[in-house]
């Protein structure tokens, strides 16, 4: 069967998906330089070329899978899976992994090595998930999985972009409005112009006309353009892995989320008519993270949500490969520094707030109504983690710390610092545990709730949740609390109550994960 590499619909899909990935890479570039204070030479000379290799290899691979599926089923309407840097992981590795290390050491390279090690661990977990993922997906409540992701979206994905938006609201709010109209309604722009591209260009025009951008900055950035090809950074990876224990508390649950998200997106593609092999997808995602980290990138790539949308736009097998190649070339030639001086930050971050809103909303929309409390329970540890992180950053900027101020003084000001710190440590996995317990209790499946509570006790004992580092007997009081909760659930399980049944009329949409 002869398959064209490009059809007219690939153009629409390329602009939509390409702008999405472009915005994400611009954002992570700004975070590395502006938040972690990494030298621009390392960002443009090592991190972005490493990410570029992972993106071009991954998108070519998914183009190959699509063309193989098309020939196998003898049809020309197969759409490739989209692939790019994962947005949740992008913010987590910056604000949860790298920023605390940078603030405590003042060394951006040490923070970078920790991020590389974290991405490597994520990749290994996803590779393992290719074989065990279906079992976790089978037994973990949807409210727990999506609820903890919603916690990340509300805090680490939404709050910082929202703050940046309101620093230049005259640029950001029109862009945000355009994105909401184009992505949350069925209103289309004339000539089917991609809404993401239109919003970015309009926001950029407002910024330049209003004087927010500088021609000298563009000129200086243009002079810094230089070709950089990726090379192995195994030394940095080994340095980061020497202190890997603190990284496991977020890497393990994020790895679980990664392959759960991939499974969801494969199911979404199957619903649209393209049935991909799950193991092939997971192995590619895991390999992309491992290869990228070995080359110096702390940003693990992943299969994106949106396959049905790109299929509806007419995208087939060419748009994904074209996106990977174009973004990789921009990475290799160091073009993102120039692009960052052309496009105002306020015109870029609204897409991230939109993604945060979407992820937060889907946790409630894609779970049974009765599990709304479980979603909230899964949110809380992530909110606690974000709040204590903000407190620590403020105190650090003031030249002090919570330990120096003292917990009693903070408590006197109405700040429950120590409790929030304990609750928010290992927040992603803690949210999964708490959300699972609440969901199973709501369903009167007390044996399942007891198993999750016992798991919480074990995870706390070894320091994966509710502790600052992995160690034996990390927090005996919290461990004991989970054991008492286990006993309570067992006692009620012995009464053999009838499980709650879903009302036949209660609709539950399929979950939609955003990468």
C-alpha positions as CSV (number, residue, x, y, z in Angstrom):
1,X,0.0,0.0,0.0
2,X,1.4,3.4,-1.0
3,X,1.1,6.0,1.8
4,X,1.8,9.7,1.2
5,X,4.1,11.2,3.8
6,X,2.1,14.5,3.8
7,X,-1.5,15.3,3.2
8,X,-3.3,18.6,3.4
9,X,-4.6,17.9,6.9
10,X,-1.1,17.4,8.2
11,X,-0.5,21.2,7.7
12,X,-3.3,22.1,10.2
13,X,-2.1,19.4,12.6
14,X,1.5,20.5,12.3
15,X,0.7,24.2,13.2
16,X,-1.5,23.2,16.1
17,X,0.8,20.6,17.6
18,X,4.0,22.4,16.6
19,X,3.0,25.6,18.4
20,X,2.1,23.5,21.4
21,X,5.5,22.0,21.6
22,X,7.2,25.3,20.7
23,X,5.5,27.0,23.7
24,X,6.5,24.2,26.0
25,X,10.2,24.3,25.0
26,X,10.2,28.1,25.3
27,X,8.7,27.8,28.8
28,X,11.2,25.2,30.0
29,X,14.1,27.3,28.5
30,X,12.9,30.3,30.5
31,X,12.5,28.2,33.7
32,X,16.0,26.9,33.4
33,X,17.6,30.3,32.9
34,X,15.2,32.5,35.0
35,X,14.4,30.2,37.9
36,X,17.3,27.8,38.3
37,X,19.8,30.4,37.0
38,X,21.5,27.9,34.8
39,X,24.1,29.3,32.4
40,X,22.6,30.0,29.0
41,X,25.5,28.1,27.4
42,X,24.5,24.9,29.3
43,X,20.8,25.4,28.4
44,X,21.3,26.1,24.7
45,X,24.5,23.9,24.3
46,X,23.4,20.8,26.2
47,X,19.8,20.7,27.5
48,X,18.0,21.7,24.4
49,X,20.1,19.6,21.9
50,X,19.5,16.6,24.2
51,X,15.8,17.3,24.2
52,X,15.9,17.8,20.5
53,X,17.4,14.3,19.9
54,X,14.7,12.7,22.1
55,X,11.9,14.6,20.3
56,X,13.0,13.9,16.7
57,X,13.7,10.2,17.5
58,X,10.4,9.8,19.3
59,X,8.2,11.5,16.7
60,X,9.9,9.6,13.8
61,X,9.3,6.4,15.8
62,X,5.6,7.3,16.2
63,X,5.4,8.1,12.5
64,X,6.8,4.6,11.8
65,X,4.2,3.0,14.2
66,X,1.4,4.9,12.4
67,X,2.5,3.9,8.9
68,X,3.0,0.3,10.1
69,X,-0.5,0.3,11.5
70,X,-1.9,1.8,8.2
71,X,-0.3,-0.9,6.1
72,X,-1.4,-3.6,8.5
73,X,-5.0,-2.5,8.4
74,X,-4.9,-1.3,4.7
75,X,-6.2,2.2,5.4
76,X,-4.8,5.6,4.8
77,X,-6.5,7.5,7.7
78,X,-4.2,6.4,10.5
79,X,-3.0,9.4,12.7
80,X,0.4,9.3,14.5
81,X,0.5,9.7,18.2
82,X,1.8,13.2,19.2
83,X,5.0,13.3,21.4
84,X,6.8,16.0,23.3
85,X,8.1,17.3,26.6
86,X,5.6,16.5,29.4
87,X,4.2,19.7,30.9
88,X,3.5,18.3,34.4
89,X,7.0,16.8,34.6
90,X,8.5,20.1,33.3
91,X,7.1,22.1,36.3
92,X,7.7,19.4,38.8
93,X,11.4,18.9,37.9
94,X,12.0,22.6,38.1
95,X,10.0,23.6,41.2
96,X,10.0,20.4,43.2
97,X,13.4,18.9,42.3
98,X,15.8,21.5,41.0
99,X,14.7,24.8,42.7
100,X,15.0,23.5,46.4
101,X,18.5,22.2,45.6
102,X,19.5,25.5,44.0
103,X,18.1,27.6,46.8
104,X,19.9,25.5,49.5
105,X,23.2,25.2,47.7
106,X,23.3,28.2,45.3
107,X,24.7,25.8,42.7
108,X,22.6,25.5,39.5
109,X,24.8,22.7,38.2
110,X,24.1,20.6,41.3
111,X,20.3,21.2,40.8
112,X,20.7,20.3,37.1
113,X,22.4,17.0,37.9
114,X,19.6,16.1,40.3
115,X,17.0,16.9,37.5
116,X,18.9,14.7,35.1
117,X,19.0,11.8,37.6
118,X,15.2,12.3,38.3
119,X,14.4,12.1,34.6
120,X,16.5,8.9,34.3
121,X,14.6,7.3,37.2
122,X,11.3,8.3,35.5
123,X,12.4,6.6,32.3
124,X,13.4,3.4,34.1
125,X,10.1,3.3,35.9
126,X,8.2,3.8,32.7
127,X,10.1,1.0,31.1
128,X,9.1,-1.2,34.0
129,X,5.6,0.1,33.6
130,X,5.4,-1.4,30.1
131,X,5.1,-4.7,31.9
132,X,3.3,-3.8,35.2
133,X,1.3,-0.7,34.2
134,X,-1.9,-2.5,33.3
135,X,-2.2,-3.9,36.9
136,X,-1.8,-0.5,38.6
137,X,-4.3,1.0,36.2
138,X,-6.7,-1.8,37.1
139,X,-6.6,-1.4,40.8
140,X,-6.0,2.3,41.5
141,X,-9.2,4.5,41.6
142,X,-9.5,7.0,38.8
143,X,-10.3,9.7,41.4
144,X,-6.9,9.1,43.1
145,X,-4.9,9.1,39.9
146,X,-6.6,12.2,38.4
147,X,-6.9,14.0,41.7
148,X,-3.2,14.0,42.5
149,X,-2.6,15.2,38.9
150,X,-5.2,18.0,39.4
151,X,-3.3,19.0,42.6
152,X,-0.1,19.5,40.5
153,X,-2.1,21.4,37.9
154,X,-3.7,23.8,40.3
155,X,-0.4,24.5,42.1
156,X,2.8,24.0,40.1
157,X,1.3,24.4,36.6
158,X,-1.3,27.1,37.1
159,X,-0.2,29.4,39.9
160,X,3.1,30.7,38.5
161,X,1.8,31.2,34.9
162,X,-1.2,33.0,36.4
163,X,1.1,35.3,38.4
164,X,3.1,36.1,35.3
165,X,0.0,36.8,33.4
166,X,-1.2,39.4,35.8
167,X,2.2,41.1,35.7
168,X,1.3,42.0,32.1
169,X,-2.4,41.4,32.0
170,X,-2.9,43.8,29.0
171,X,-0.9,41.2,26.9
172,X,-2.0,38.0,28.6
173,X,-5.7,38.3,29.0
174,X,-6.6,38.8,25.3
175,X,-4.4,35.7,24.5
176,X,-6.1,33.7,27.3
177,X,-9.5,34.7,26.0
178,X,-8.6,33.6,22.5
179,X,-7.4,30.2,23.7
180,X,-10.5,29.7,25.8
181,X,-12.8,30.5,22.8
182,X,-10.8,28.4,20.4
183,X,-10.2,25.4,22.6
184,X,-13.3,25.2,24.8
185,X,-15.9,26.0,22.2
186,X,-16.7,25.0,18.7
187,X,-16.0,28.5,17.3
188,X,-13.4,28.4,14.5
189,X,-11.2,31.2,13.1
190,X,-11.5,32.1,9.5
191,X,-9.7,29.8,7.1
192,X,-9.3,27.3,9.9
193,X,-6.2,29.3,11.3
194,X,-4.8,27.4,14.3
195,X,-6.0,29.1,17.4
196,X,-2.7,28.6,19.3
197,X,-0.7,30.3,16.5
198,X,-3.2,33.1,16.2
199,X,-3.2,33.8,20.0
200,X,0.6,33.8,20.1
201,X,1.0,36.2,17.2
202,X,-1.7,38.6,18.5
203,X,-0.1,38.6,22.0
204,X,3.3,39.2,20.5
205,X,1.9,42.1,18.4
206,X,0.3,43.7,21.5
207,X,3.6,43.3,23.4
208,X,5.7,44.9,20.6
209,X,3.3,47.7,20.0
210,X,3.0,48.4,23.7
211,X,6.8,48.6,24.1
212,X,7.2,45.4,26.3
213,X,9.8,44.0,23.9
214,X,13.3,45.3,23.0
215,X,15.0,45.3,19.6
216,X,18.5,45.4,21.2
217,X,17.6,42.2,23.1
218,X,16.6,40.5,19.8
219,X,19.8,41.7,18.2
220,X,21.9,40.4,21.1
221,X,20.2,37.0,21.0
222,X,20.6,36.7,17.3
223,X,24.4,37.1,17.8
224,X,24.4,34.2,20.2
225,X,22.9,31.7,17.7
226,X,25.3,28.8,17.4
227,X,25.0,25.2,16.3
228,X,25.3,22.6,19.2
229,X,24.9,18.9,18.7
230,X,24.2,16.7,21.8
231,X,26.8,14.6,23.4
232,X,26.8,12.1,26.3
233,X,26.8,13.7,29.8
234,X,27.1,10.5,31.7
235,X,29.3,12.2,34.4
236,X,26.4,14.6,35.2
237,X,24.0,11.7,35.4
238,X,26.2,9.7,37.7
239,X,26.7,12.7,40.0
240,X,23.0,13.1,40.3
241,X,22.4,9.4,41.0
242,X,24.8,9.5,43.9
243,X,22.0,11.0,46.1
244,X,19.0,9.5,44.4
245,X,17.0,8.6,47.6
246,X,15.2,12.0,47.9
247,X,14.3,11.8,44.2
248,X,12.3,8.6,44.6
249,X,9.4,10.2,46.5
250,X,8.4,12.1,43.3
251,X,10.0,9.9,40.6
252,X,8.1,6.8,41.6
253,X,4.5,8.3,41.5
254,X,5.3,10.4,38.4
255,X,6.6,7.3,36.7
256,X,3.4,5.6,37.6
257,X,1.4,8.6,36.3
258,X,3.5,8.6,33.1
259,X,2.6,5.1,32.0
260,X,-1.0,5.6,33.3
261,X,-1.3,8.7,31.1
262,X,0.2,6.8,28.2
263,X,-2.4,4.0,28.6
264,X,-5.2,6.6,28.7
265,X,-3.9,8.2,25.5
266,X,-3.6,4.9,23.8
267,X,-7.2,4.1,24.8
268,X,-8.2,7.6,23.4
269,X,-6.5,6.8,20.1
270,X,-8.3,3.5,20.0
271,X,-11.6,5.2,20.5
272,X,-10.8,7.4,17.5
273,X,-10.1,4.3,15.4
274,X,-6.3,3.8,15.7
275,X,-5.4,0.8,17.9
276,X,-1.7,1.1,18.9
277,X,0.2,-1.5,21.0
278,X,0.5,-0.2,24.5
279,X,3.8,-1.8,25.2
280,X,5.4,-0.2,22.1
281,X,4.3,3.2,23.3
282,X,5.5,2.8,26.9
283,X,8.9,1.4,25.8
284,X,9.3,4.5,23.6
285,X,8.4,6.9,26.3
286,X,10.8,5.3,28.8
287,X,13.6,5.1,26.3
288,X,13.2,8.7,25.4
289,X,13.6,9.8,29.0
290,X,16.6,7.6,29.6
291,X,18.4,8.7,26.4
292,X,17.5,12.4,27.0
293,X,18.9,12.2,30.6
294,X,22.1,10.5,29.4
295,X,22.6,13.5,27.0
296,X,21.9,16.0,29.7
297,X,18.1,16.8,29.6
298,X,16.1,16.8,32.8
299,X,12.8,16.9,30.9
300,X,11.3,13.5,30.1
301,X,9.2,13.4,26.9
302,X,5.9,11.6,26.7
303,X,3.0,10.8,24.4
304,X,0.7,13.8,24.3
305,X,-3.1,14.0,24.7
306,X,-4.9,15.2,21.6
307,X,-4.7,12.4,19.1
308,X,-8.4,12.5,18.3
309,X,-8.1,16.3,17.8
310,X,-5.3,16.1,15.3
311,X,-7.1,13.2,13.5
312,X,-10.2,15.4,13.2
313,X,-8.0,18.2,11.9
314,X,-6.9,15.9,9.1
315,X,-3.4,15.0,10.5
316,X,-2.1,11.6,9.4
317,X,1.5,10.4,9.6
318,X,3.5,13.4,8.5
319,X,2.6,16.1,11.1
320,X,4.3,14.3,14.1
321,X,7.6,13.7,12.3
322,X,7.6,17.3,10.9
323,X,7.1,18.7,14.4
324,X,9.9,16.6,15.9
325,X,12.4,17.6,13.1
326,X,11.5,21.3,13.2
327,X,11.7,21.6,17.0
328,X,15.0,19.6,17.0
329,X,16.6,21.9,14.4
330,X,15.5,24.9,16.5
331,X,17.2,23.2,19.5
332,X,20.4,22.4,17.7
333,X,20.8,25.9,16.3
334,X,20.1,27.6,19.7
335,X,17.1,29.5,18.3
336,X,15.0,29.5,21.5
337,X,17.0,32.3,23.0
338,X,16.1,34.4,20.0
339,X,12.5,33.3,20.1
340,X,12.3,34.1,23.8
341,X,13.2,37.8,22.9
342,X,10.6,37.9,20.1
343,X,7.6,36.4,22.0
344,X,6.6,38.1,25.2
345,X,6.4,35.7,28.2
346,X,2.8,37.0,28.9
347,X,1.8,35.8,25.4
348,X,3.2,32.3,26.1
349,X,2.1,31.4,29.7
350,X,-1.7,31.6,29.1
351,X,-1.5,28.2,27.3
352,X,0.0,26.8,30.4
353,X,-2.8,28.2,32.6
354,X,-5.3,26.7,30.2
355,X,-3.6,23.3,30.5
356,X,-3.7,23.6,34.3
357,X,-7.4,24.5,34.2
358,X,-8.1,21.5,31.9
359,X,-6.3,19.0,34.1
360,X,-7.9,20.3,37.2
361,X,-11.4,20.2,35.7
362,X,-11.0,16.7,34.2
363,X,-10.4,15.2,37.7
364,X,-14.0,16.0,38.5
365,X,-15.5,15.4,35.1
366,X,-13.9,12.0,34.4
367,X,-14.7,10.5,37.8
368,X,-18.0,9.4,39.4
369,X,-19.8,12.3,41.2
370,X,-19.7,10.4,44.4
371,X,-15.9,10.4,44.3
372,X,-15.6,14.2,44.3
373,X,-14.4,14.1,47.9
374,X,-11.7,11.6,46.9
375,X,-10.5,14.0,44.2
376,X,-10.2,16.8,46.8
377,X,-8.3,14.5,49.2
378,X,-5.8,13.7,46.5
379,X,-5.4,17.5,45.8
380,X,-4.5,18.4,49.4
381,X,-1.0,17.0,49.7
382,X,0.1,18.8,46.5
383,X,-1.4,22.1,47.7
384,X,0.5,21.6,51.0
385,X,3.7,21.0,49.2
386,X,3.3,24.1,47.0
387,X,2.4,26.2,50.1
388,X,5.4,25.2,52.1
389,X,7.6,25.6,49.1
390,X,6.4,29.2,48.8
391,X,7.0,29.8,52.5
392,X,10.5,28.4,52.3
393,X,11.3,30.6,49.3
394,X,10.0,33.7,51.0
395,X,12.0,33.0,54.2
396,X,15.1,32.2,52.1
397,X,14.8,35.5,50.2
398,X,14.6,37.2,53.6
399,X,17.9,35.5,54.6
400,X,16.3,33.1,57.1
401,X,14.5,29.8,57.3
402,X,11.6,28.1,59.1
403,X,14.1,26.4,61.5
404,X,15.6,29.8,62.4
405,X,12.2,31.5,62.8
406,X,10.9,28.6,64.8
407,X,7.8,26.5,64.5
408,X,6.2,28.1,67.6
409,X,6.6,31.6,66.1
410,X,5.1,30.5,62.9
411,X,2.2,28.8,64.7
412,X,1.6,32.0,66.6
413,X,1.1,33.7,63.3
414,X,-1.4,31.1,62.3
415,X,0.9,29.1,60.0
416,X,0.8,25.3,60.5
417,X,4.2,24.9,58.9
418,X,5.3,21.6,60.4
419,X,2.1,19.8,59.7
420,X,1.9,21.1,56.1
421,X,5.5,20.2,55.5
422,X,4.8,16.6,56.6
423,X,1.6,16.4,54.6
424,X,3.2,17.7,51.5
425,X,6.4,15.6,51.5
426,X,6.1,13.0,48.7
427,X,2.9,14.8,47.7
428,X,2.1,13.0,44.5
429,X,2.3,9.5,46.0
430,X,0.6,10.8,49.2
431,X,-2.3,12.1,47.1
432,X,-2.6,8.8,45.3
433,X,-2.8,7.0,48.7
434,X,-5.3,9.4,50.3
435,X,-7.4,9.7,47.3
436,X,-7.6,5.9,47.0
437,X,-8.5,5.5,50.7
438,X,-11.4,8.0,50.4
439,X,-12.7,6.6,47.1
440,X,-12.8,3.0,48.5
441,X,-14.4,4.2,51.7
442,X,-17.1,6.0,49.7
443,X,-17.7,2.8,47.8
444,X,-17.8,0.8,51.1
445,X,-15.0,-1.3,49.8
446,X,-13.2,-1.4,53.2
447,X,-10.8,-4.2,52.4
448,X,-9.4,-2.1,49.5
449,X,-9.3,1.0,51.7
450,X,-7.4,-1.1,54.3
451,X,-4.8,-2.2,51.7
452,X,-4.2,1.4,50.6
453,X,-4.0,2.6,54.3
454,X,-1.4,-0.2,55.0
455,X,0.5,0.9,51.9
456,X,0.5,4.4,53.3
457,X,2.0,3.1,56.5
458,X,4.8,1.2,54.6
459,X,5.5,4.2,52.3
460,X,5.7,6.5,55.3
461,X,7.9,4.1,57.3
462,X,10.5,4.1,54.4
463,X,10.2,7.8,53.8
464,X,8.6,7.9,50.4
465,X,5.7,10.0,51.7
466,X,5.4,12.4,54.6
467,X,9.2,12.6,55.0
468,X,12.0,14.7,53.6
469,X,14.2,11.8,52.7
470,X,14.1,8.0,52.3
471,X,15.1,6.2,55.5
472,X,13.9,3.6,57.9
473,X,11.2,4.8,60.4
474,X,11.1,8.2,58.7
475,X,8.0,9.3,60.7
476,X,6.8,6.9,63.3
477,X,3.7,8.9,64.3
478,X,2.3,9.2,60.8
479,X,3.1,5.5,60.2
480,X,1.2,4.6,63.3
481,X,-1.7,6.8,62.2
482,X,-2.0,4.9,58.9
483,X,-1.9,1.6,60.8
484,X,-4.7,2.7,63.1
485,X,-6.7,3.7,59.9
486,X,-6.0,0.3,58.5
487,X,-7.4,-1.3,61.6
488,X,-10.6,0.9,61.4
489,X,-11.1,-0.1,57.8
490,X,-10.6,-3.8,58.6
491,X,-13.2,-3.6,61.4
492,X,-15.8,-2.2,59.1
493,X,-14.8,-4.7,56.3
494,X,-15.6,-7.5,58.7
495,X,-19.2,-6.3,58.9
496,X,-19.5,-7.2,55.1
497,X,-21.4,-4.1,53.9
498,X,-22.8,-4.1,50.4
499,X,-20.6,-2.1,48.1
500,X,-21.9,1.2,46.7
501,X,-23.3,0.7,43.2
502,X,-22.9,3.4,40.5
503,X,-26.3,4.8,39.4
504,X,-27.1,3.7,35.9
505,X,-27.8,7.2,34.8
506,X,-24.6,8.7,36.2
507,X,-22.3,9.5,33.2
508,X,-18.6,9.1,33.6
509,X,-16.4,10.5,30.8
510,X,-13.2,8.9,29.8
511,X,-10.2,10.6,31.5
512,X,-8.2,13.0,29.4
513,X,-4.5,13.5,30.4
514,X,-2.5,16.4,29.2
515,X,1.2,16.1,28.6
